[in-house]
Amino acid sequence: MSERELIGLGGLGLLFFVLALRVPVGLAMIGVGIGGNYILSLFFPFLRFEPYMQQFKSLFYGIVSNYELSVVPLFVLMGYLASQANLSRDLFQGVNAILGRFRGGVAMAAIGACAGFGAVCGSSLATASTMGKVALPELRRLNYSPRLATGTLAAGGTLGILIPPSVALVIYAVTVEASIIQMFQAAIIPGLLAVAFFMGVIAIQVRINPSLAPLPEPMAPAERREALLRLIPVMVIFGSIILGLGAGLFTPTPAAGVGVFAILVYGAYMRLKGKGGLTFAGLKQSLRDTAVTTSMIFFILLGAEVLKGFFSRANLPAFMAEAAATSGFDPWLIMVLMLLALIVLGCFMESLSMIVVVIPFFWPALVDINGGDWATAATAAYGMGAEDLKIWFGILALIVVELGLITPPVGLNVFIINALAEGVPMSQTFRGVMPFFAAEIVRILILIFIPALTLFVPTLLGG
C-alpha cells in the first residue's frame, strides 16, 4: 500500500468517525474530501489542490441539473402529499376491510398499508413514522400484543426503500450507472416476497400463540363498503405508477409528475366532499417539507462527489477492488462479507448516505471479482454479466441496508415506533421485530441462491 492509498484509507476512517459523532453526512463528506485533497497536495505536488477546488464552480449545478435526478423531488413530494391527504389512513382502512376478518388481520393490513405507502414515500423512516401514527392506535384499541404491534410496524417500515418507485433505488442506479427502470422492475418480486413473508410471520405467530391477537372484530357492511371504496382511487394512483414503471410504459420523471397531479386532484376532491382530503395548510407544509428533504438529499450527493474526487486521487477504490480480486477468498464469501458490513453500517447510517459512501467501494471490487466489465455468464464468478450483477447486487444491498434499521441494538425504525408506543419497553419492540428479522434473512438467502427472482422481470420486459 502506497502513501497515497494510506491517506485515502485514513480519510475513510475519519469519515466514519465523524459520522459516529452525528456530524451531518453531507458536511462530513465535504470536509473530509477537501481536507484529504489538501493533504494529498502537500505530499504529492503533482496532485495540485487548485484545479480540484475549481470544480466547485460547476459541480453543484451539474448535480441538480441531472435529468435522472429530477425525479427525486417529485417522488418526495408525492410522499408528503399522500400523508397530508390522509392516503395512508385510507390505505390502512381499505386493506383492513379485506384482511381484518382473519386473526392477526389488522397487523397484516398494517404490512399491506406500509407496502402501499412505501410505494410513494420511498423512505423507510417516514413509512414507519406515518403508518405507526395511523395503525398503532387501532392495534392498541383491539388489544393486540404490544410486542406484535410494534414489531410489525417497525418491520413494515423497511418496505419503504424497496417497493418501487423508490428514491434510494434512483440514487443507487445513478451511482453505478444502472437503468432506473430496470432497478424498479427488479424490485417488484423481492418487494412482494417481503410482503408475503411478513404476513406469513404474523399468521404463524398468532397460530402458535393466539393471545398475541384478539379474535377478529366484525366490520359493519356499510363501514367495509366505505373503506373499500376509498381504497380504489388510492390503488389506482399507486398501481398505475408501479405497473407503468414496471412495464416500461413511461419513464420515472413523467410518472412522478402524473402521481403528484393525481394525488392533488384526489386530495382536493375529498376536501370538497368534506371527507378530509388535502387542505391548503397541508399543501403548504408538503411543499416546505419537500424543499427541506430534497435539499438534504442533493447536499448529500454534492458531498459524495467531493469525497469521490478525494478517493479517486488517492487511488483508494482501485486499490480496494484489486485487493479484493487478488485476495484468494471465495467470491461468494466476499459477497456475504459485504452484505454483513452493510447490515452493521445500516444500524448507524441513513440508507441514502450508505449508498453514496459505501457502494462506490463495493461495486468496483465486485466487478473485478466477477471477471471485469466484459465478463459473460459462462466466465463470471457470479454466473452473470456486469449489467445483471449491478441490478442483482443493488436489490440485495438495499435489502440489507434496511435490515440494519431493525437490527438490535440500534435499529432506527425500532426507536421511531417505540417512541410512538408510549409505555411499551424497548425490549418488547426488539423482541417483536426478531421473527421479521429472521424472515428477512431467509428472503436474502433465497435471493442470493436464486438470482432469477430478481432478474426475471427486467429480463422478461427487456427482451
RAFENCOR-V935986 format. One record per residue. PSI is psi in whole degrees, 0 to 359 (NA if undefined). BURIAL is b if it has 24 or more other C-alpha atoms within 12 Angstrom, else e. Layout:
# RAFENCOR-V935986
psi=PSI burial=BURIAL
psi=PSI burial=BURIAL
This chain:
# RAFENCOR-V935986
psi=127 burial=e
psi=173 burial=e
psi=324 burial=e
psi=314 burial=b
psi=327 burial=b
psi=319 burial=e
psi=317 burial=b
psi=318 burial=b
psi=322 burial=b
psi=321 burial=b
psi=321 burial=b
psi=317 burial=b
psi=319 burial=e
psi=322 burial=e
psi=311 burial=b
psi=329 burial=b
psi=313 burial=e
psi=330 burial=e
psi=323 burial=b
psi=335 burial=e
psi=4 burial=e
psi=28 burial=e
psi=136 burial=e
psi=137 burial=e
psi=310 burial=b
psi=316 burial=b
psi=319 burial=b
psi=316 burial=b
psi=320 burial=b
psi=316 burial=b
psi=314 burial=b
psi=320 burial=b
psi=311 burial=b
psi=314 burial=b
psi=318 burial=b
psi=320 burial=b
psi=325 burial=b
psi=317 burial=b
psi=319 burial=b
psi=319 burial=b
psi=333 burial=b
psi=320 burial=e
psi=330 burial=e
psi=90 burial=e
psi=334 burial=e
psi=342 burial=e
psi=74 burial=b
psi=143 burial=e
psi=325 burial=b
psi=312 burial=e
psi=326 burial=e
psi=317 burial=b
psi=333 burial=e
psi=340 burial=e
psi=339 burial=e
psi=343 burial=e
psi=329 burial=e
psi=357 burial=e
psi=309 burial=e
psi=321 burial=e
psi=322 burial=e
psi=328 burial=e
psi=309 burial=b
psi=341 burial=e
psi=2 burial=e
psi=118 burial=e
psi=322 burial=e
psi=330 burial=b
psi=354 burial=b
psi=343 burial=b
psi=338 burial=b
psi=305 burial=b
psi=329 burial=b
psi=317 burial=b
psi=321 burial=b
psi=316 burial=b
psi=321 burial=b
psi=315 burial=b
psi=315 burial=b
psi=320 burial=b
psi=319 burial=b
psi=321 burial=b
psi=314 burial=b
psi=330 burial=b
psi=6 burial=b
psi=27 burial=b
psi=332 burial=b
psi=320 burial=b
psi=316 burial=b
psi=321 burial=b
psi=310 burial=b
psi=314 burial=b
psi=323 burial=b
psi=315 burial=b
psi=326 burial=b
psi=326 burial=b
psi=334 burial=b
psi=316 burial=b
psi=347 burial=b
psi=345 burial=b
psi=351 burial=e
psi=153 burial=b
psi=128 burial=b
psi=6 burial=b
psi=327 burial=b
psi=322 burial=b
psi=321 burial=b
psi=322 burial=b
psi=324 burial=b
psi=321 burial=b
psi=314 burial=b
psi=320 burial=b
psi=323 burial=b
psi=318 burial=b
psi=316 burial=b
psi=316 burial=b
psi=325 burial=b
psi=335 burial=b
psi=332 burial=b
psi=339 burial=b
psi=310 burial=b
psi=5 burial=b
psi=127 burial=b
psi=319 burial=b
psi=318 burial=b
psi=321 burial=b
psi=314 burial=b
psi=316 burial=b
psi=313 burial=b
psi=310 burial=b
psi=333 burial=b
psi=318 burial=b
psi=329 burial=b
psi=312 burial=b
psi=329 burial=b
psi=317 burial=b
psi=322 burial=b
psi=319 burial=b
psi=323 burial=b
psi=319 burial=b
psi=324 burial=e
psi=5 burial=b
psi=37 burial=e
psi=149 burial=b
psi=131 burial=b
psi=325 burial=b
psi=313 burial=b
psi=318 burial=b
psi=309 burial=b
psi=323 burial=b
psi=319 burial=b
psi=314 burial=b
psi=324 burial=b
psi=317 burial=b
psi=319 burial=b
psi=329 burial=b
psi=332 burial=b
psi=347 burial=b
psi=344 burial=b
psi=328 burial=b
psi=336 burial=b
psi=320 burial=b
psi=118 burial=b
psi=152 burial=b
psi=146 burial=b
psi=132 burial=b
psi=320 burial=b
psi=321 burial=b
psi=322 burial=b
psi=313 burial=b
psi=318 burial=b
psi=314 burial=b
psi=318 burial=b
psi=322 burial=b
psi=317 burial=b
psi=7 burial=b
psi=48 burial=e
psi=167 burial=b
psi=126 burial=b
psi=316 burial=b
psi=319 burial=b
psi=324 burial=b
psi=318 burial=b
psi=316 burial=b
psi=318 burial=b
psi=336 burial=b
psi=347 burial=b
psi=305 burial=b
psi=313 burial=b
psi=324 burial=b
psi=314 burial=b
psi=325 burial=b
psi=321 burial=b
psi=316 burial=b
psi=314 burial=b
psi=317 burial=b
psi=317 burial=b
psi=318 burial=b
psi=323 burial=b
psi=321 burial=b
psi=317 burial=b
psi=314 burial=b
psi=319 burial=b
psi=318 burial=e
psi=314 burial=b
psi=337 burial=b
psi=318 burial=e
psi=319 burial=e
psi=87 burial=e
psi=340 burial=e
psi=347 burial=e
psi=333 burial=b
psi=141 burial=b
psi=170 burial=b
psi=148 burial=e
psi=139 burial=b
psi=121 burial=e
psi=140 burial=e
psi=133 burial=e
psi=141 burial=e
psi=319 burial=e
psi=320 burial=e
psi=318 burial=e
psi=318 burial=e
psi=318 burial=e
psi=318 burial=e
psi=318 burial=b
psi=322 burial=b
psi=321 burial=e
psi=341 burial=b
psi=331 burial=b
psi=307 burial=e
psi=326 burial=b
psi=314 burial=b
psi=326 burial=b
psi=315 burial=e
psi=306 burial=b
psi=316 burial=b
psi=320 burial=b
psi=322 burial=b
psi=311 burial=b
psi=312 burial=b
psi=322 burial=b
psi=317 burial=b
psi=317 burial=b
psi=323 burial=b
psi=358 burial=b
psi=24 burial=b
psi=332 burial=e
psi=164 burial=e
psi=164 burial=b
psi=318 burial=b
psi=310 burial=b
psi=323 burial=e
psi=317 burial=b
psi=320 burial=b
psi=317 burial=b
psi=320 burial=b
psi=315 burial=b
psi=314 burial=b
psi=317 burial=e
psi=319 burial=b
psi=322 burial=b
psi=314 burial=b
psi=315 burial=b
psi=316 burial=b
psi=320 burial=b
psi=320 burial=b
psi=314 burial=e
psi=329 burial=b
psi=317 burial=e
psi=328 burial=e
psi=356 burial=e
psi=28 burial=e
psi=46 burial=e
psi=245 burial=e
psi=200 burial=b
psi=121 burial=b
psi=166 burial=b
psi=321 burial=e
psi=322 burial=e
psi=320 burial=b
psi=316 burial=b
psi=317 burial=e
psi=321 burial=e
psi=316 burial=b
psi=320 burial=b
psi=314 burial=e
psi=323 burial=b
psi=317 burial=b
psi=317 burial=e
psi=311 burial=e
psi=317 burial=b
psi=319 burial=b
psi=318 burial=e
psi=315 burial=b
psi=314 burial=b
psi=331 burial=b
psi=321 burial=b
psi=318 burial=b
psi=322 burial=b
psi=314 burial=b
psi=322 burial=b
psi=321 burial=b
psi=320 burial=b
psi=315 burial=b
psi=322 burial=b
psi=321 burial=b
psi=319 burial=b
psi=311 burial=b
psi=324 burial=b
psi=316 burial=b
psi=333 burial=b
psi=356 burial=b
psi=25 burial=b
psi=314 burial=b
psi=316 burial=b
psi=320 burial=b
psi=315 burial=b
psi=324 burial=b
psi=316 burial=b
psi=321 burial=b
psi=320 burial=e
psi=319 burial=b
psi=330 burial=b
psi=11 burial=e
psi=336 burial=e
psi=356 burial=e
psi=153 burial=e
psi=134 burial=e
psi=323 burial=b
psi=328 burial=b
psi=318 burial=e
psi=319 burial=b
psi=314 burial=b
psi=318 burial=b
psi=322 burial=e
psi=316 burial=b
psi=321 burial=b
psi=320 burial=b
psi=321 burial=b
psi=324 burial=b
psi=313 burial=b
psi=312 burial=b
psi=330 burial=b
psi=342 burial=b
psi=336 burial=b
psi=338 burial=b
psi=149 burial=b
psi=150 burial=b
psi=317 burial=b
psi=320 burial=b
psi=319 burial=b
psi=315 burial=b
psi=312 burial=b
psi=338 burial=b
psi=313 burial=b
psi=318 burial=b
psi=322 burial=b
psi=340 burial=b
psi=316 burial=b
psi=320 burial=b
psi=312 burial=b
psi=324 burial=b
psi=318 burial=b
psi=321 burial=b
psi=316 burial=b
psi=317 burial=b
psi=323 burial=b
psi=343 burial=b
psi=10 burial=b
psi=176 burial=b
psi=335 burial=e
psi=15 burial=e
psi=143 burial=e
psi=170 burial=e
psi=330 burial=e
psi=330 burial=e
psi=345 burial=e
psi=148 burial=b
psi=328 burial=b
psi=9 burial=b
psi=24 burial=b
psi=157 burial=b
psi=175 burial=b
psi=322 burial=b
psi=315 burial=b
psi=325 burial=b
psi=317 burial=b
psi=329 burial=b
psi=311 burial=b
psi=312 burial=b
psi=324 burial=b
psi=317 burial=b
psi=316 burial=b
psi=316 burial=b
psi=316 burial=b
psi=324 burial=b
psi=314 burial=b
psi=330 burial=b
psi=316 burial=b
psi=332 burial=b
psi=328 burial=b
psi=336 burial=b
psi=346 burial=b
psi=17 burial=b
psi=124 burial=b
psi=149 burial=b
psi=11 burial=e
psi=29 burial=e
psi=116 burial=b
psi=321 burial=b
psi=322 burial=b
psi=319 burial=b
psi=321 burial=b
psi=311 burial=b
psi=320 burial=b
psi=327 burial=b
psi=329 burial=e
psi=333 burial=b
psi=82 burial=b
psi=135 burial=e
psi=355 burial=e
psi=120 burial=b
psi=146 burial=e
psi=324 burial=b
psi=326 burial=e
psi=321 burial=b
psi=316 burial=b
psi=322 burial=b
psi=322 burial=b
psi=334 burial=b
psi=334 burial=b
psi=320 burial=b
psi=324 burial=b
psi=324 burial=b
psi=315 burial=b
psi=320 burial=e
psi=323 burial=b
psi=321 burial=b
psi=318 burial=b
psi=318 burial=e
psi=318 burial=b
psi=316 burial=b
psi=319 burial=e
psi=316 burial=e
psi=331 burial=b
psi=313 burial=b
psi=341 burial=e
psi=74 burial=e
psi=337 burial=b
psi=333 burial=e
psi=324 burial=b
psi=320 burial=b
psi=352 burial=b
psi=308 burial=b
psi=311 burial=b
psi=326 burial=b
psi=318 burial=e
psi=311 burial=e
psi=339 burial=e
psi=358 burial=e
psi=NA burial=e
